[in-house]
Amino acid sequence: GRRYPRILVDEFQDTDPLQAEILWRLCGDGTPDSPWLERRLRPGSLFLVGDPKQAIYRFRGADVDTYIEAKRALLAQDAHSVIAITANFRALKPILDFANAQFCGLLSEEQGQPGFTALQSTRASQDGRAAVACFDIAIDARHRNGQGKLAVDLVRREEASIIAEILQRLIGTYPVWDKHIKAMRPCRAGDVALLAPTGTSLWIYERALERSGIPIASQAGKSFFRRQEGEDLIALARAVADRRDTLGLGALLRGPLVGLTEEQIADAIAALPSTLGDAPPHLHLWTDRASITEPVLGRALEVLQSLARRARHTTPYQLMAEAVEELNVRPILRARYRGGAERALANVELFLEMARAYDARGLTGFVEALRANWDNSEKQIEGRPDSDVEAVSIITIHSAKGLEWPIVIPVNSPTELDENLAFLLRRSDDTVHFKLLGRAPPDYEAVKNEERNQLRRERVRLWYVALTRACDLLLLPRQTERSPSDWFSLLGARLDELPPFDATALSGAPGLRKTEEPENPQDEASWRAEAATIASMRRTIVWRSPSRHEEAEVGQPDRLDEDIFTDAATLEAKLPSEPGPSLLRESIQGSRERGLVLHKLLEEVLTGETAEESAALEARARTLLAELGIAEAESPATGPHAPEIAATALRALAIHEVAALRPRLLPEMTVFSAEITGNTTTCVGGLVDALALGEDGAIDVVIDWKSDVDPSPGQVELYRVQVRDYLAATGANEGLLVFATNSRIEACRRPKCPYLKETPN
């Protein structure tokens, strides 16, 4: 290019030293030992370097006819202007001999092809092994559909199963040439390529190899919605998004992420209590956890219900990320694909990234899009692993051009030829031809026939590229019966003359021959001893929140807040009231909002923010109700009433025990403590309504305001437990339950075995 910038290089193979030498001398000054090159090199000369037999990119504008016309023009000017490069440094001689024999006629000029030049190998087979062989695929009634025709997917499954078995024996045993170390070595997974003419249904081959424990790297990977992990994650999202989607729930429970069998699910459903008379029970997302006897199913429902409760105010990305963690999706995939889980893990990350686009539309929109794409078998490019792995390449022939592998196996050849020729372009005059309203232009049929012939000729060249990618071994599928219109019919190969590949002669790699688990020699006694050792070394952290634990006793399904420091008034309203007559209950209506305002008034009086007098408290109560968006009721019996709330606050502060502590009270204090007992650390944290400090500065008394109108004995006992937790956390000796509405006081004493305070506040 330094002296002759008009040299055009097309499909130059830098792996061939002879081609590199010729190109260098064409672009250089010429040397005395090559006068034939020096004489022909003139400024402004045009040279074409390439192999028209590999022109397979017509969709990119590559046109073999243009190449042929340019070649003829050069020959017309100079009969010696075409230099044939025949040396091949890639493949063994038997592989090139087979390709030459197959394509010398198919690529001849008489067939409309650019002509054929036979390649000569510089590598000779030294061990006498067959470099080109076949593996047999027996076609019988199992591979036919209801009309008696070959079912292509069934043939693909048979072919994939046979290939997986062959690769199990090849990898680790079959010797191949390593051009880097210049020596023979055992075959690795990365030395094998499965070349497909199209990407249709390649997931069948991917799954067959993965089931055999063979790592794969699918460069044609657009089968995200057909991958097992893709289907698992879609089922997970559907189950969380809609309780009515029992199909998604069933697919998740029966799939590998949960792993329940049909019998286990049926037994769990049969054990459910019937709520509709004689109707059989049904399992759904909100089935009561307490009624589930199957522990694995119960754990799965706990996770799903927890996620579903937050589905309306949490982004799909956050929900699905938590689901992946809670259900141990990544460890399961690593265990499933022991040969290499990078691809599956990359698809998990892709799934999560897809969810980011639905932050505004929510989980329902995300699931609807996933479901539509899955139903329509959309082609979705899979996630890319962070690092390349040693894996079998599954790749289309178009993508394989310019590459090479020691072992090549053409697959997916039963695919029927697709000739979608509705819209045609005639390159000779740049005219477009198509039918309009069912009527065709005059030259439509002629152009269609020419385009069909061009397409078939290109596909023949595609096969030439596929068969010349192999270096040491070319394995071809030999079916006992084929469709006359499949991809292999273009080749017309006489496979009967090729030797069968004897895979049984290879022992196979130790890690691939057997994928089942080894026998476990451990007996029950040693298992229990090791389990006890592990359990004794396990450290457990238990959180206790006095403002929250009564909720667990009552069994409420929804949590108000994830923060452990929750206002007790918020939780009082969640406690059920026991039935029974009460004049006080009839005259004052209790509610969550009333409790919140009352607690706030008591706090502000103790801090000095609001004056301890009726008018100021009433005005402040009205302001707080307005901020809560609550309209003040006309009377205490119908809802929150500012005068009644103000009067209740004044009564609570006037109680003798409270009034005596007023100079020492600190309102709304956060407390935290931790106790270590053996391997268990119990952490207690919460928000105390008020604390009284002693003369030494230590906490002396704990006060907990209660706004209940008429608490039942059960509710009072729950509140006592809450105050005892505060006493244990603070080290105080006495606690007071102050029922402000009826001026009732309940005293509590510190437990005999308080928590050990490591971080007192």
N, C-alpha and C positions, 0 to 999 in steps of 0.2 A: 503493500500500500504506500510505501514511501515514494516510489517513482511512477507507479501506474495506478492511480486512484480509481480507474474504471473497472478494476477487477471485481467481479461479483462472486461471492462465496455463498453457496446454498447447501444446507445440510452437510457441512463439513464435519467429519468425524476426527476429533483430535486424538482419539485413542489409537489411530492407525499411524505408525511412524512413517510409512511410505508416503501417505498422503501429506503428512506434515512436511516431509522433505521436498516433495514436488512443489507445494505451495510456497515454501520458503525460497526456492530457486526461481519460481516464477516472479516473485516480488523483489528478488535481489538483483545483483549486477550480472549474474551469469558467471560461469566458471569455464576454464579451458577444457575441462573434461566433459562438458556437456554442450558442445557447439549447436546441437539441434534445438536446445532451448534458447540459446543466445541469439540464434539467427531469427527465431520466430517472435521474440520479444521486441515490440516496437511501441513507442509512446502512443496512447490512445487505443491500444488493442483491447478486445473484449474477451474474457474467459469465463466459462461457466463450469463450476465444480459442484458435483452433486450426484445423487443416485435417484433417478426418477422412479425406480421400483418402490421407493419408500415415500412417494408423494401421496399421503393419506389425509391431507388437511384441505379438502376442497371447500369445507365450510369457512376456511380462513382465506379463501381466494386462490389457493394453489391450483394451477392448471397444467396438467401434463401436456396438453396439446401445445401450449405456448413453448414449453421446454423442447418438445420435438421439433417445432418450427425453427427455433433458434439453432438447434443442433444441425438440422438440414441446411440452414443458411451457412453455417460455419463450414460444413463439409463441402458445400458447393464452391466456396472460395479456396479451401485448402483441404485436400483429402487426408492430410496428416494432422488436422487440427483437433481431433478427438483422441484423448489419451485414456485408455481403459485401465482402471485401477482394480485389480482382481484379488490382491493379497488380503487375507482376513486373519487378524491376530486374536480373534475372540473365541471362535467355536472350534471344537474338534472336527476332524475331517469327516467322520460319518454324518454329523449333523449337517454340514454344508453339502455333502453329496446328496443327502435326502432332499434338502431344499432345492438344489439345482435340478434334481430329477422331477420334482413336483411342479416347479414354476417355469421351466424352460419353455413349455408350450403355453401355459396360462398367461405369461407375461410377454409373449411374442408380439411383433407388430401386426401379425395376421389377426390377433385377437383384439386389436385396437389399443394395445398396450405400448409402452415406450420401447419395448425390446428388452431382451434378457442378456445379461453378461454373467456368466458363471463365476462364482467366487472360489478361490483356492485357499485352503486352510494352511496355516504355518504350524498348526499343532496336530500331532498324530497321537492316537490312542495307544498307550503303552501296555495296558493291563489286559487287553482283549475283551473288555466289557462292551456291551451294546450301548452306544451313546444315544440311540433312538429306539424307543420301545413303546409298547401299548399296554394299557390296563383295560380289562374287559368289563363291560357293563351289560349284564343280561337283562333284556327287556321281556316282560311277561305280562300277564293280566293285571298284576298289581299296579302297573304304570299306565293304565288306560282309564279314560273317563267313561261316563254312562253311554256315550255313543260309540265306544270301541276305539276312539282315537287316542294317540299318545297324549298323556297329560304332562305338559312340559315341566311343571313344578315337581311332579313326582319323579321324573327322570333326573331333575336337578338334585333332589334329595338323595337319590341313589348314588349319583356321581359324587356328591359331596361326602357321603359316608365312606365310599371307597377311597377317595383322596385322603381323607383324614387318617384312615388306617395305614395307607402307604407312607404318609409323612411321619407317623409315629415310628415307623421302622427306619425311614431314611435319616432323620435328624439324629446326629450323634454317631452314625456308623458309615454312611456312604462317603467314600473319599472324593474330594473335589480339589481342584487346583487353586491355590491362593497366589495370585500374581504379586502380592506385596511381599510375602516371605519366600516366594519362588519354590514352593514345595507343596506336597499334598497334605491335606488335613481332613478330619471328619466334618461332615456337613453340619452347618448351623441353621437355625430357623431363618435367619436373614439371607441365606443363600438360595432360598426358594421363592419363586414368584408364580402366582396363579393369574394368568392373563385371560381377560374376558373381552369378547367383542363389544359387549354393551354392559351397562351397569344394572340391568334389570335383574331383580331378585338375587343380588349378590349376598344379601343377608342370610340366605340359606347356607351358603358355603361358610360364611363367618360363624354362624352358630354351630355348624358341624365341627369346625376346627376348635372352637372354644370349648365345646363339650369334651373333646379329647385332650384338653389341656395344652393345646398348641397356641402359642402367642401369635397374634396377627396384627398387621398394620394395613388397614384398608385405605388406600389413597383414592378409592372411588367411593368413599364413605358418605353417602347421602341417605342412609337408612336409619336416621335417629329414631323415627317413629316406629320402626320395626325392631329395634334393638330391645333386648330384654329389660335393661335398666331404664330405657325410655318408657316402655309400657308400665313398668313398676311405678315410676314417678308420676305418670299420668293418672294411674289408678289412685295413688295417694292424694293427689290434688283434687280429684273428683270426689273422693270419700270425705274430705274435709269441707269442701265447698257446699255440698248439698246432701242433707240427710236422706232425701228421697232416692239418691243414686245408690241403690243397693247393689247394682252391678259393679260399680267402681269399688265399693266396700268389699264385695265378695272376691273380686280380682286381687285386691290388695292382701286380704287375709289368706287366700289360697296361694298367692304368689310367693316367691322366694324371700321377700322382705320380711314377711311374718312367718310363712312356712307351715300353716295349719293344713291338715288333710281334710278331705270332705267328711270323713267319719268324726273327726274332732269337732268340726263346726256343727255337724248334725247333732252330736251328743250335747253340745253346749246349748243349742237352740231347744232341744227337747227338755232340758232342765229348767228352761225359763218358765216363770208363772204365766198362765194365760189370763189376759185382761178382758177378753171379749167372749165370755161364756165358753162354748165348746170350740171356738175358733183356735187353730193352732197358733202358738206364739211366733213372733217375727223378730229377727235380729236386725237392728239398725244402729245408726250412729249414736243415738241417745239412749240406747238400752241401759238400764240401771246396772252400774258396775257391781253392786252388791249381789245381783242375781246371776252373775257369770261365774261358773265353776271352773272353767278352763283358765289357768293362770296366764298363759301366753295371750289368749284372746282378751282377757281382762286388762293386761298391761297395754295392749295395742289400743283398746278403746279409751283407756285413760289418756293416752297421748293424743289421740284424735279428738276427743272431747275438749281437752285443754286448748288445742289449736283452734277448734271450731268456735269456742267462746270468744276468741279474739279476732275472728276473721273479718269482722266489720270495721275494726279500728286499727288493724295492723296490715302493713303492706304484704302483698303476695311473696315478695322476696324474703322478708323476715320470717313469715310463716313457714315457707318451704325450707329455708335454711335451718330453722329449729326442728322441723320434721326430719330432715336428713340426719341431724345430730341425735335426736331422741330415739329414732328407729335404727340407729347404727348402720346407716346405709353404706358408708364407706368401708367399714370393716367387713361387712357382708360381701361387698364386691371384691375386696382383696382375697377373701376366702374362696369366692366363686371362681375367680380367674387367677389361679395361683401362678400360671405361667407368665402373667403380665396383666395387671389391672389398669394400666395407665389410660387405655382408651375408654374404658367404662367410667373411670373417675373423671376424665375430661368431659364426658357426656353429662355427668352430674353437675359439673360447674357450668356447662352450657345451659342446662335446664334452669339453673338458678339465675343466670344472666338473662334468659328469656323472660323470667318473671319480673325483672326490673322495669320493663316497659309498661307494666300494668299497675303502677303505683296509684294512678288516679281511677282507673276502671275497676280495680279490686280483683279479688280472687275469682269471683264468678266470671268476669270477662276473660281472665287468663285461662280458666278451665274450658270455657266455650271455644276459645281459639285452639287450644290443644285438642279438644275433642273433634273439631272440624278437620284439623290437619291429619289426625290419626284416621278418621273415617275416610278421608279422601286420599290416603296414602301419599301425602305430600313428601317431596324429596327435600330433606333438611340436612345440610352439611353438618357432620358430626364435630364434636369438640376435638381440638388438637392437643395431644399429650405434650407436657412441658419438655420432655426429652425423648429422643429417638430410642427405641428399644430393639433388641434383637428379635425380629419377628418375621413371619411369613408375609410377603407382600401380596395383597389382593388388589389388582390394578387393571384398568382398561388398557387395551392395546394402544389406543391413541396416546395415553399418558406414558406408555412404556418406550416410545420411540427414543432412541439415543441411549437407552439404558441396557444393562446386561445383568444376568444372574447365572450362577453355575447350573441351577436346575430350573427348568421352565415347564409348567403344566398348563396347557390351554383348557379353560373351563367355560361353562355356560354356552357351549356350542349348540345345544338343542334349541336355543332361542330362535323363534321364527323371524325371517327377514321382514323388516318393516319398510315399505316403500310408499311413504306419504308424498305423493307427487301432485298435490292439488294446485300449488303455486309454482310456476316454472320460469326459469331465466335461461334464455339462449345466449351464451356468452359471445358467439360469433358476431352477432349484430346488436347485442345488449337490448333485446326485446323481452317483454314479460308476457307470459301466456297463462290464462286461467279461465275457468268457466264462470259465466255470469248468468244467474237465474237459470242454471241448467243447460245453457247453450255455450258451446265451445267455439273458439276462433278457428279459422281454416287450418292453421299449422299446428293446432294443439296436439293432436295424436302423434304427429311426427316428432315434435319437440319432447313429448312425454316419453316416447320410446327411446329417443337418444339420451334423455336424462336417466332413464332406467338403466340403460347400458353403461353409462358413465358411472352410476352408483355401484353397479355390480363389479365393474372393473376396479373401482377404488377399494371395494371390500376384499377383492382378491389380493391387492397390494397390502391391505391390512393384515391378511394372513401371512404374507411374506415377512412382514415386520415381526409378527409374533414368533414365527418359527426360527428366526435368526437372532433372537435374544438369548438363546441358551448357549452356554459355554461347554458344559460337561455332560448334561443329560437332558434330553427332550422326551417327555412322556405325553403320549396322545391317547385320548379316550376312544375306545373301540366298542361301539354299541352294536348289539345284534340286530337292531332295527332302528332306522332313522326316518325322520320326516324329510320328504324330498325338497322342502322349502326352508330348511333350517340353515344356520350359518355354516355348518360344516359341509353342506352340499356344495358350496362354492369352491371348496378345496379339491374335491374329487380325488382324494388320496386313496391309494390301494393299501389299506392298513393290514390286509391279510398277510402280506409279505413281511411285516415287521414282527420281531420276536416279542412274546409277552414279557412284561416286567415281573420278575419273581420277587415279590416283597417279602415272602416268607424266609428267604435266604438271609435277610438282615435281622439282627437281633433287636435293634432299636435302642434308643437312649434310655438309661435307667429312669430318668425323670419323666419320660413320656410314655413308656410302655404300659405302666400301671398308674392309674390316677386314683384308684380306691385307697382308702385309709389303711395303713398298716395295722396289724392285729395289736390290740392293747393288752399287754400282759398284766396290767395292774388289777389286783383283787379288791374286794370291797373294803377289807380292813385297812389296807394301805391307803386307799382313796379317802376314807374317813379320817385317817390320821393326818394326811396332807391337807385336807379341807379344814381340819381343826387348826392346824398350824397357820394356814392363810387367814382364817377368821380371827385368830388371836393377834395377828399383826396388823389387822385392818383398823384404821382409825375412822371414827364416825363423828360427824357434826350434826347435832340436833338443834334446830331453832325453835324457840318458844316465844311467842308474842302474846303477852297477856291480853292485849286489845283485840286479839284475833281468835284465841283458841276456843271461845264459846261458840264461834261459828262452826268449827269442826264438830263440836258436840251436837249441835242442832242438825247438821247435815245439809246445810245450804249448798247448792251446786255452783253458784256463781260467787267469785271473789270480787270484793269492791275495789281492791287496789293491791298491787304487788309489793308496795312498801310495807315493811314490818312495823313502821311507826304510824299506826292508824288511830284516829280519834275514836275513843270508846263510844262517843255519842253516835257516830256513824253506824256502829254495829248494834247498838241497842234496838234500833228499829227493826232489825232483821230477826230478832228473837220472837218466836210465836207466843201469843198470849193464851193463857188457859181460860176456858169458858167459865163463867160464873157471874152472878149479879154483883154489881158494884155501883154505889151512888156516885163515887168520885169518877169512875170511868164514864158514867153517863153525862156528867157535867163538864168534863175536860176530855178532849180528844187528843190522844198522844200521836206523835208522828216523828219521822226522822228530822224534818225541818224544825219542828219545835225544839227537839233536843239539841240541834246544832246552835240555834240562837241562844238557848239557855246557857249552854256551855261557854259560848262567846261572851255573854254578859258577865258571868261569874269571873272569867279570866280578866276582862277589862276593868272590873271593879278592883280586883286584887292588884293589878298593875297600876291603877290610878288613871287609866285612860278615860273611864266613864265614872261620873259621880254616883255615889251610893244613895240615890234618892229617886223616887217613883217617876217623876216627869222625865228626868234624863234617861232612865232605863227604858221607859216606854218609847221615847223618840228613837233611841238607839236600836230597839227591837224592830221598829218599823223600817228603819234603814237597812238592817240586816235582812229582813224578809224581802225587801225590794231587790237587794243584791242577789238573793237566791232566786228571784223571779217568782215569788209566791205572793199572792194577794192576801191581805189580812182578812181573816174571817170576822163575821159580825159578832160571834160569841165563841167562847172557848170550847163549847160542845160541837161546833162545826169545823174547827180547824185552828191554826195558830192565831192567837189573839194577843196583841202587844201588851195590853194592861195585865193580862193574866200571867204572861211570861215574866214581866217585870216584877210582879208581886211574888211569883215563885222564887226568883233570884233573891229578893230581899228576905224571904222566909228562910231560905237555905243559909244565908250569911248570918241570920239571927239565931240559928240553933246554938245552944249553949256550948257544945263541944267545939263547934267551928269558930264561934266568937272568941273563945279562949285562945285559939291558935292563930288568930288573925295577924298579930305582929310578926309571926315567924313564917308565914306562908309564902311560898314561891309557886306561881301558877305555871302550868304547861311545861313540865320538865322532862327531857328525854333521859331515859336510864338504860344502862347496858351492863351486863355482867356475864361471866363465863365460869363454868365449873368443869373440872376434869375428873372423871371417874373411870379409872381403868383406861380403855381405849376410846371412850366416848367423851366428847366435849359438848356440853349443853350450853348454848348461848341464849340469853334472855334479853330481849330489847322491846321497848315500847314507850308510849307517851303518857306520863302520869299527870292527872288533872291538877294536883297540887301537892307540894311537899312542905313539911315543917322541919326546920333545922333546930337542933339542940344548942345548948350553950357552947359546946365544944366544936360546933360546926358540922357535926355528923347528922345524918338524916334520922329524925325521930319518929315522925308520923307521916303516913301516906293517905291522901284523900282522893276518893274516886266519886265524882258527881254522877248521879243517875237521874234521868228525866222520866222514868217509867211512871205512869199514872197509878197503876195498881199491880205491882209485880207479883208473880206467883212464887211459891216456895222453891220450885225448881229453878226459876230464873235467879232468885236471890242466891242460891247455892252456887250457880255458875259464876256470879259476880264475886262471891267469896273466893273461889279458886283464882280468879283473876287478880284480886288484891293480894292474896298470899304469894303469887308469883312476883308481884312488885316488891313485897316485903323481903322476899328472898334475894331479889336482885339488888335492893338498896341497902339491906342490912337493918332496916327500920324494925322496931319492935311492935308497932301498932299500926293498924290500918282502919280507916273509916269509910264505910259505904254510906254516902249521904243521898237519900232519896228526897230530892228537893220538893217534889210536888206535894207529898204528904208529911214533910219534915221528919222523916223516919231515919234513924241512925242504926247501922249494923256494924259492930266492932269486930275486927279480925286480929289474930295474933300471929306472929312469925312462926313458920314451921320449925319443928325440932331439928331438922337437917337442912339448914339453908344452903343455897348455892355458895360455893367458894368464889368470892369476888376477886378477880384478878385485875380488872380495870374499873374500879368504882368511880361513879360520877355523882 
